[in-house]
Amino acid sequence: MRRAYLILIDFVLPLPLTALMLFLWYRRTGSGLFAIYVLTLGVLFGYIYPGIGTNVLHLWKFNGPFRLKNYYLHHGFMYAPYLALVFYIAFAPGTPLTWGNIVRIVLCGAFIQCVVSCHHDVCGVSSGMIEMNNTAARLKLSPVEIVTSWGVVGFGLIGASFAGSCLIAYRIIVLRSISDTRTFVLLLVMGLAIMGVAALQYLIKERALIFRSAGYRGP
């Protein structure tokens, strides 16, 4: 059952859901460029950081068809529509960008992304479609313990950083009507840098656990 669920959301839904979210964001904001930004940021993040984590740092690997070494050929499209959907739920139409609403949207994005992604990865680890190479996995803990040892903070930060990056782009592209190519590229680079900090915390936390287990106490 878990494997069938993962095949549905990882292989069947990503491409049609990407097209749907592109349409929904365009319909909500009236800006095709902003809709493209939301999906492009998710696609690039889904290729770059998991690609580094799996094929360079070997922190985890994915099992199943359509793989490029340890991750999937369509990996960016496994992230983009779901990140866009979470942000779509968190950012209600017509919401003014007051500081209070910005904080609420970012926190909602963090919470929803944490719940959804942790559930996905618990199913993945349980079914063998995801293999983690972290301290919890080496200690042969349960799938829930393996995923939540890093996923609660990690996925929460990914959801928050994606929402924050998209809100900045929304302010510039939609509210200020700045739509030149240079600004679009700079916004993408900024968004990837912000989301990179969220991805980096996993590596930092894992290295800290290794030092702690080895009895490292510092100078």
Phi and psi in degrees as GROMACS dihedral restraints (atoms count N, CA, C in turn):
[ dihedral_restraints ]
;  ai    aj    ak    al  type     phi  dphi    fc
    3     4     5     6     1   -64.6    20    10
    4     5     6     7     1   -39.9    20    10
    6     7     8     9     1   -65.2    20    10
    7     8     9    10     1   -40.4    20    10
    9    10    11    12     1   -63.3    20    10
   10    11    12    13     1   -40.0    20    10
   12    13    14    15     1   -61.4    20    10
   13    14    15    16     1   -44.3    20    10
   15    16    17    18     1   -67.5    20    10
   16    17    18    19     1   -38.8    20    10
   18    19    20    21     1   -62.1    20    10
   19    20    21    22     1   -39.1    20    10
   21    22    23    24     1   -63.4    20    10
   22    23    24    25     1   -52.8    20    10
   24    25    26    27     1   -82.5    20    10
   25    26    27    28     1   -21.5    20    10
   27    28    29    30     1   -96.6    20    10
   28    29    30    31     1   -26.7    20    10
   30    31    32    33     1  -118.1    20    10
   31    32    33    34     1   -34.2    20    10
   33    34    35    36     1   -89.9    20    10
   34    35    36    37     1   -45.6    20    10
   36    37    38    39     1   -84.3    20    10
   37    38    39    40     1   -28.6    20    10
   39    40    41    42     1   -53.0    20    10
   40    41    42    43     1   -50.3    20    10
   42    43    44    45     1   -68.9    20    10
   43    44    45    46     1   -49.5    20    10
   45    46    47    48     1   -64.2    20    10
   46    47    48    49     1   -33.3    20    10
   48    49    50    51     1   -70.7    20    10
   49    50    51    52     1   -32.2    20    10
   51    52    53    54     1   -61.7    20    10
   52    53    54    55     1   -46.5    20    10
   54    55    56    57     1   -62.2    20    10
   55    56    57    58     1   -40.9    20    10
   57    58    59    60     1   -64.3    20    10
   58    59    60    61     1   -43.9    20    10
   60    61    62    63     1   -68.1    20    10
   61    62    63    64     1   -33.7    20    10
   63    64    65    66     1   -60.6    20    10
   64    65    66    67     1   -44.4    20    10
   66    67    68    69     1   -66.4    20    10
   67    68    69    70     1   -44.3    20    10
   69    70    71    72     1   -65.3    20    10
   70    71    72    73     1   -39.4    20    10
   72    73    74    75     1   -70.5    20    10
   73    74    75    76     1   -35.5    20    10
   75    76    77    78     1   -65.6    20    10
   76    77    78    79     1   -42.0    20    10
   78    79    80    81     1   -66.2    20    10
   79    80    81    82     1   -37.1    20    10
   81    82    83    84     1   -73.8    20    10
   82    83    84    85     1   -41.4    20    10
   84    85    86    87     1  -102.0    20    10
   85    86    87    88     1   -17.8    20    10
   87    88    89    90     1    74.0    20    10
   88    89    90    91     1     9.9    20    10
   90    91    92    93     1  -120.4    20    10
   91    92    93    94     1   110.6    20    10
   93    94    95    96     1   -65.9    20    10
   94    95    96    97     1   -34.5    20    10
   96    97    98    99     1   -65.8    20    10
   97    98    99   100     1   -41.2    20    10
   99   100   101   102     1   -66.4    20    10
  100   101   102   103     1   -40.8    20    10
  102   103   104   105     1   -59.6    20    10
  103   104   105   106     1   -41.0    20    10
  105   106   107   108     1   -65.6    20    10
  106   107   108   109     1   -39.6    20    10
  108   109   110   111     1   -59.3    20    10
  109   110   111   112     1   -48.8    20    10
  111   112   113   114     1   -56.7    20    10
  112   113   114   115     1   -45.9    20    10
  114   115   116   117     1   -75.0    20    10
  115   116   117   118     1   -38.7    20    10
  117   118   119   120     1   -65.0    20    10
  118   119   120   121     1   -41.8    20    10
  120   121   122   123     1   -58.9    20    10
  121   122   123   124     1   -44.5    20    10
  123   124   125   126     1   -64.7    20    10
  124   125   126   127     1   -40.5    20    10
  126   127   128   129     1   -63.9    20    10
  127   128   129   130     1   -48.2    20    10
  129   130   131   132     1   -63.8    20    10
  130   131   132   133     1   -43.7    20    10
  132   133   134   135     1   -60.3    20    10
  133   134   135   136     1   -43.8    20    10
  135   136   137   138     1   -67.0    20    10
  136   137   138   139     1   -22.9    20    10
  138   139   140   141     1   -90.0    20    10
  139   140   141   142     1   -45.3    20    10
  141   142   143   144     1   -70.8    20    10
  142   143   144   145     1   -57.1    20    10
  144   145   146   147     1   -74.7    20    10
  145   146   147   148     1   -45.5    20    10
  147   148   149   150     1   -63.1    20    10
  148   149   150   151     1   -32.0    20    10
  150   151   152   153     1   -62.8    20    10
  151   152   153   154     1   -42.8    20    10
  153   154   155   156     1   -66.7    20    10
  154   155   156   157     1   -43.8    20    10
  156   157   158   159     1   -63.9    20    10
  157   158   159   160     1   -35.3    20    10
  159   160   161   162     1   -91.1    20    10
  160   161   162   163     1   -50.4    20    10
  162   163   164   165     1   -92.7    20    10
  163   164   165   166     1   -14.1    20    10
  165   166   167   168     1  -110.3    20    10
  166   167   168   169     1   -53.8    20    10
  168   169   170   171     1   -90.2    20    10
  169   170   171   172     1   -15.5    20    10
  171   172   173   174     1    55.3    20    10
  172   173   174   175     1    43.2    20    10
  174   175   176   177     1   -79.2    20    10
  175   176   177   178     1   -26.9    20    10
  177   178   179   180     1  -160.4    20    10
  178   179   180   181     1   170.1    20    10
  180   181   182   183     1  -144.7    20    10
  181   182   183   184     1   156.9    20    10
  183   184   185   186     1  -112.0    20    10
  184   185   186   187     1   141.2    20    10
  186   187   188   189     1  -113.7    20    10
  187   188   189   190     1   141.5    20    10
  189   190   191   192     1   140.4    20    10
  190   191   192   193     1  -174.0    20    10
  192   193   194   195     1   -79.0    20    10
  193   194   195   196     1   170.3    20    10
  195   196   197   198     1    57.9    20    10
  196   197   198   199     1    49.3    20    10
  198   199   200   201     1  -105.6    20    10
  199   200   201   202     1   149.2    20    10
  201   202   203   204     1  -111.1    20    10
  202   203   204   205     1    95.1    20    10
  204   205   206   207     1    60.0    20    10
  205   206   207   208     1  -109.2    20    10
  207   208   209   210     1  -102.2    20    10
  208   209   210   211     1     4.9    20    10
  210   211   212   213     1  -139.0    20    10
  211   212   213   214     1   170.2    20    10
  213   214   215   216     1   -83.1    20    10
  214   215   216   217     1   151.1    20    10
  216   217   218   219     1   -60.8    20    10
  217   218   219   220     1   -32.3    20    10
  219   220   221   222     1  -102.5    20    10
  220   221   222   223     1    27.8    20    10
  222   223   224   225     1   -58.1    20    10
  223   224   225   226     1   -39.6    20    10
  225   226   227   228     1   -61.5    20    10
  226   227   228   229     1   -32.3    20    10
  228   229   230   231     1   -82.9    20    10
  229   230   231   232     1    -6.2    20    10
  231   232   233   234     1   -80.7    20    10
  232   233   234   235     1   -24.2    20    10
  234   235   236   237     1   -93.4    20    10
  235   236   237   238     1   -47.1    20    10
  237   238   239   240     1   -55.6    20    10
  238   239   240   241     1   -52.9    20    10
  240   241   242   243     1   -68.1    20    10
  241   242   243   244     1   -31.3    20    10
  243   244   245   246     1   -76.5    20    10
  244   245   246   247     1   -38.8    20    10
  246   247   248   249     1   -61.3    20    10
  247   248   249   250     1   -43.0    20    10
  249   250   251   252     1   -64.9    20    10
  250   251   252   253     1   -36.7    20    10
  252   253   254   255     1   -68.4    20    10
  253   254   255   256     1   -43.6    20    10
  255   256   257   258     1   -60.6    20    10
  256   257   258   259     1   -44.4    20    10
  258   259   260   261     1   -65.3    20    10
  259   260   261   262     1   -35.5    20    10
  261   262   263   264     1   -62.9    20    10
  262   263   264   265     1   -39.5    20    10
  264   265   266   267     1   -70.8    20    10
  265   266   267   268     1   -41.3    20    10
  267   268   269   270     1   -72.3    20    10
  268   269   270   271     1   -32.7    20    10
  270   271   272   273     1  -103.6    20    10
  271   272   273   274     1    89.0    20    10
  273   274   275   276     1   -65.9    20    10
  274   275   276   277     1   149.1    20    10
  276   277   278   279     1   -62.6    20    10
  277   278   279   280     1   138.4    20    10
  279   280   281   282     1    79.5    20    10
  280   281   282   283     1     6.7    20    10
  282   283   284   285     1   -72.6    20    10
  283   284   285   286     1   121.5    20    10
  285   286   287   288     1   -71.4    20    10
  286   287   288   289     1   145.7    20    10
  288   289   290   291     1   -86.9    20    10
  289   290   291   292     1    63.7    20    10
  291   292   293   294     1   -78.5    20    10
  292   293   294   295     1   163.4    20    10
  294   295   296   297     1   -61.7    20    10
  295   296   297   298     1   -36.4    20    10
  297   298   299   300     1   -63.3    20    10
  298   299   300   301     1   -43.0    20    10
  300   301   302   303     1   -69.4    20    10
  301   302   303   304     1   -35.9    20    10
  303   304   305   306     1   -61.1    20    10
  304   305   306   307     1   -46.9    20    10
  306   307   308   309     1   -61.6    20    10
  307   308   309   310     1   -42.8    20    10
  309   310   311   312     1   -62.4    20    10
  310   311   312   313     1   -44.6    20    10
  312   313   314   315     1   -64.2    20    10
  313   314   315   316     1   -44.2    20    10
  315   316   317   318     1   -63.9    20    10
  316   317   318   319     1   -43.2    20    10
  318   319   320   321     1   -67.1    20    10
  319   320   321   322     1   -39.5    20    10
  321   322   323   324     1   -63.4    20    10
  322   323   324   325     1   -43.5    20    10
  324   325   326   327     1   -59.9    20    10
  325   326   327   328     1   -41.8    20    10
  327   328   329   330     1   -63.9    20    10
  328   329   330   331     1   -46.8    20    10
  330   331   332   333     1   -66.6    20    10
  331   332   333   334     1   -48.1    20    10
  333   334   335   336     1   -64.5    20    10
  334   335   336   337     1   -43.7    20    10
  336   337   338   339     1   -63.2    20    10
  337   338   339   340     1   -38.9    20    10
  339   340   341   342     1   -60.0    20    10
  340   341   342   343     1   -49.3    20    10
  342   343   344   345     1   -64.3    20    10
  343   344   345   346     1   -48.3    20    10
  345   346   347   348     1   -65.0    20    10
  346   347   348   349     1   -47.3    20    10
  348   349   350   351     1   -72.3    20    10
  349   350   351   352     1   -37.2    20    10
  351   352   353   354     1   -62.7    20    10
  352   353   354   355     1   -42.3    20    10
  354   355   356   357     1   -61.1    20    10
  355   356   357   358     1   -43.5    20    10
  357   358   359   360     1   -60.0    20    10
  358   359   360   361     1   -48.1    20    10
  360   361   362   363     1   -72.9    20    10
  361   362   363   364     1   -30.7    20    10
  363   364   365   366     1   -62.6    20    10
  364   365   366   367     1   -43.0    20    10
  366   367   368   369     1   -63.4    20    10
  367   368   369   370     1   -39.7    20    10
  369   370   371   372     1   -64.9    20    10
  370   371   372   373     1   -45.2    20    10
  372   373   374   375     1   -67.2    20    10
  373   374   375   376     1   -40.8    20    10
  375   376   377   378     1   -62.9    20    10
  376   377   378   379     1   -36.9    20    10
  378   379   380   381     1   -88.8    20    10
  379   380   381   382     1    -8.8    20    10
  381   382   383   384     1    87.2    20    10
  382   383   384   385     1     2.0    20    10
  384   385   386   387     1   -78.7    20    10
  385   386   387   388     1   -16.4    20    10
  387   388   389   390     1  -126.2    20    10
  388   389   390   391     1   130.0    20    10
  390   391   392   393     1  -116.6    20    10
  391   392   393   394     1   117.8    20    10
  393   394   395   396     1   -92.0    20    10
  394   395   396   397     1   143.5    20    10
  396   397   398   399     1  -119.2    20    10
  397   398   399   400     1    68.6    20    10
  399   400   401   402     1  -130.3    20    10
  400   401   402   403     1   179.5    20    10
  402   403   404   405     1   -60.3    20    10
  403   404   405   406     1   -44.0    20    10
  405   406   407   408     1   -62.0    20    10
  406   407   408   409     1   -38.8    20    10
  408   409   410   411     1   -69.1    20    10
  409   410   411   412     1   -39.8    20    10
  411   412   413   414     1   -67.6    20    10
  412   413   414   415     1   -26.7    20    10
  414   415   416   417     1   -83.1    20    10
  415   416   417   418     1     0.3    20    10
  417   418   419   420     1    58.6    20    10
  418   419   420   421     1    42.9    20    10
  420   421   422   423     1   -76.8    20    10
  421   422   423   424     1   175.0    20    10
  423   424   425   426     1   -70.2    20    10
  424   425   426   427     1   158.7    20    10
  426   427   428   429     1   -53.8    20    10
  427   428   429   430     1   -39.0    20    10
  429   430   431   432     1   -63.2    20    10
  430   431   432   433     1   -43.6    20    10
  432   433   434   435     1   -68.0    20    10
  433   434   435   436     1   -37.0    20    10
  435   436   437   438     1   -63.1    20    10
  436   437   438   439     1   -45.2    20    10
  438   439   440   441     1   -74.7    20    10
  439   440   441   442     1   -46.0    20    10
  441   442   443   444     1   -73.3    20    10
  442   443   444   445     1   -14.6    20    10
  444   445   446   447     1   -61.6    20    10
  445   446   447   448     1   -23.5    20    10
  447   448   449   450     1  -133.7    20    10
  448   449   450   451     1   -24.9    20    10
  450   451   452   453     1   -70.9    20    10
  451   452   453   454     1   -32.2    20    10
  453   454   455   456     1   -59.9    20    10
  454   455   456   457     1   -48.7    20    10
  456   457   458   459     1   -75.8    20    10
  457   458   459   460     1   -46.2    20    10
  459   460   461   462     1   -61.5    20    10
  460   461   462   463     1   -52.1    20    10
  462   463   464   465     1   -68.6    20    10
  463   464   465   466     1   -33.4    20    10
  465   466   467   468     1   -62.1    20    10
  466   467   468   469     1   -43.1    20    10
  468   469   470   471     1   -66.8    20    10
  469   470   471   472     1   -36.3    20    10
  471   472   473   474     1   -63.4    20    10
  472   473   474   475     1   -46.4    20    10
  474   475   476   477     1   -62.4    20    10
  475   476   477   478     1   -41.6    20    10
  477   478   479   480     1   -68.0    20    10
  478   479   480   481     1   -44.2    20    10
  480   481   482   483     1   -69.2    20    10
  481   482   483   484     1   -35.0    20    10
  483   484   485   486     1   -65.9    20    10
  484   485   486   487     1   -46.5    20    10
  486   487   488   489     1   -61.1    20    10
  487   488   489   490     1   -44.0    20    10
  489   490   491   492     1   -63.0    20    10
  490   491   492   493     1   -43.2    20    10
  492   493   494   495     1   -62.9    20    10
  493   494   495   496     1   -42.7    20    10
  495   496   497   498     1   -68.6    20    10
  496   497   498   499     1   -33.0    20    10
  498   499   500   501     1   -66.8    20    10
  499   500   501   502     1   -39.0    20    10
  501   502   503   504     1   -62.4    20    10
  502   503   504   505     1   -45.3    20    10
  504   505   506   507     1   -64.3    20    10
  505   506   507   508     1   -37.7    20    10
  507   508   509   510     1   -61.6    20    10
  508   509   510   511     1   -43.4    20    10
  510   511   512   513     1   -62.5    20    10
  511   512   513   514     1   -40.4    20    10
  513   514   515   516     1   -80.9    20    10
  514   515   516   517     1   -46.9    20    10
  516   517   518   519     1   -78.8    20    10
  517   518   519   520     1   -44.9    20    10
  519   520   521   522     1   -89.4    20    10
  520   521   522   523     1   -53.6    20    10
  522   523   524   525     1   -75.2    20    10
  523   524   525   526     1   -37.7    20    10
  525   526   527   528     1   -98.2    20    10
  526   527   528   529     1    -4.4    20    10
  528   529   530   531     1    56.3    20    10
  529   530   531   532     1    39.9    20    10
  531   532   533   534     1   -99.2    20    10
  532   533   534   535     1   115.4    20    10
  534   535   536   537     1  -133.8    20    10
  535   536   537   538     1    25.2    20    10
  537   538   539   540     1   -77.8    20    10
  538   539   540   541     1   159.6    20    10
  540   541   542   543     1   -62.2    20    10
  541   542   543   544     1   -40.8    20    10
  543   544   545   546     1   -61.0    20    10
  544   545   546   547     1   -45.1    20    10
  546   547   548   549     1   -64.0    20    10
  547   548   549   550     1   -41.3    20    10
  549   550   551   552     1   -60.3    20    10
  550   551   552   553     1   -45.9    20    10
  552   553   554   555     1   -65.0    20    10
  553   554   555   556     1   -42.2    20    10
  555   556   557   558     1   -62.8    20    10
  556   557   558   559     1   -38.8    20    10
  558   559   560   561     1   -64.5    20    10
  559   560   561   562     1   -39.8    20    10
  561   562   563   564     1   -64.4    20    10
  562   563   564   565     1   -44.7    20    10
  564   565   566   567     1   -61.8    20    10
  565   566   567   568     1   -44.4    20    10
  567   568   569   570     1   -61.5    20    10
  568   569   570   571     1   -44.7    20    10
  570   571   572   573     1   -62.2    20    10
  571   572   573   574     1   -42.7    20    10
  573   574   575   576     1   -65.7    20    10
  574   575   576   577     1   -35.8    20    10
  576   577   578   579     1   -66.5    20    10
  577   578   579   580     1   -43.6    20    10
  579   580   581   582     1   -63.0    20    10
  580   581   582   583     1   -44.7    20    10
  582   583   584   585     1   -69.9    20    10
  583   584   585   586     1   -26.2    20    10
  585   586   587   588     1   -63.9    20    10
  586   587   588   589     1   -33.7    20    10
  588   589   590   591     1   -63.1    20    10
  589   590   591   592     1   -39.5    20    10
  591   592   593   594     1   -64.4    20    10
  592   593   594   595     1   -39.9    20    10
  594   595   596   597     1   -70.6    20    10
  595   596   597   598     1   -34.3    20    10
  597   598   599   600     1   -66.2    20    10
  598   599   600   601     1   -28.1    20    10
  600   601   602   603     1   -60.9    20    10
  601   602   603   604     1   -29.9    20    10
  603   604   605   606     1   -63.1    20    10
  604   605   606   607     1   -46.6    20    10
  606   607   608   609     1   -64.5    20    10
  607   608   609   610     1   -42.2    20    10
  609   610   611   612     1   -62.5    20    10
  610   611   612   613     1   -45.3    20    10
  612   613   614   615     1   -64.9    20    10
  613   614   615   616     1   -41.1    20    10
  615   616   617   618     1   -65.3    20    10
  616   617   618   619     1   -41.4    20    10
  618   619   620   621     1   -65.5    20    10
  619   620   621   622     1   -36.6    20    10
  621   622   623   624     1   -64.1    20    10
  622   623   624   625     1   -39.8    20    10
  624   625   626   627     1   -65.5    20    10
  625   626   627   628     1   -37.4    20    10
  627   628   629   630     1   -64.7    20    10
  628   629   630   631     1   -45.8    20    10
  630   631   632   633     1   -61.1    20    10
  631   632   633   634     1   -41.1    20    10
  633   634   635   636     1   -65.4    20    10
  634   635   636   637     1   -43.3    20    10
  636   637   638   639     1   -67.7    20    10
  637   638   639   640     1   -24.5    20    10
  639   640   641   642     1   -87.8    20    10
  640   641   642   643     1     1.3    20    10
  642   643   644   645     1    82.5    20    10
  643   644   645   646     1    19.6    20    10
  645   646   647   648     1   -69.4    20    10
  646   647   648   649     1   131.0    20    10
  648   649   650   651     1  -121.8    20    10
  649   650   651   652     1     3.6    20    10
  651   652   653   654     1    83.0    20    10
  652   653   654   655     1   174.6    20    10
